Amino acid sequence: MPSPRTEPFVTGDEAAEQVARDPFWSVVRRRHPDVDVVVLPATAAARPDPAEVAALPAVDPAAEAERGEADARATWAVLVGAEPSDVRGRWTAGRAAGTSRLETTLRLDDVDPTAAVAAVGRAGETLTGEGWHVLAPADGLPRALAGRGTGLSRTELQLVHAPAEARLVLRLRSADVHLAEPTEPTEPTEPTGEAHA
């Protein structure tokens, strides 16, 4: 249950002055005078449960990277179908101290813009049907952002069409894991399998 509110609720001239002094909200207010701006106090980010962090299994980095690439390729095959131009993987820091996440990126170059936009559109429906929570923003680059799982077991996915580069990119970030051998975040590795650029 949330803690009871302790900050004062500010309205009227005092609130208008606070918004006018804020570098971001002052611009929003000036550009959209018809919109009511409500600024909530900052809250501390939720900290991972130590028991949840301790329960994470230790995994072999090479085996996990191989499994992660296979999962990413399978997801790519369902969402895009065409053979990717490039596949890269790297370890990044996890959300909890002492954990890591595998980030696998697949790219298709010289993509037909109509086919790429269609792939992004279909991805939302396909991923939703497979239990992902999907966000497909209507503005900006055509993209589908998705996640599934909770807490440290959350996996995240992005499928983005970059029309200026005629490129379609899928980025899949694994859930947090403990690596059996300490591995620092690294630069992208060379592509593996048949997808050499």
Secondary structure by P-SEA (a helix, b strand, c coil): ccccccccccccaaaaaaaaacaaaaaaaaacccbbbbbbcccccccccaaaaaabbbbcaaaaaaaaaaaaaaaaaacccccccbbbbbbcccccccbbbbbbbbbbccccaaaaaaaaaaaaaaaaaaccbbbbbccccccccccccccccbbbbbbbbbccccbbbbbbbccbbbbcccccccccccccccccc
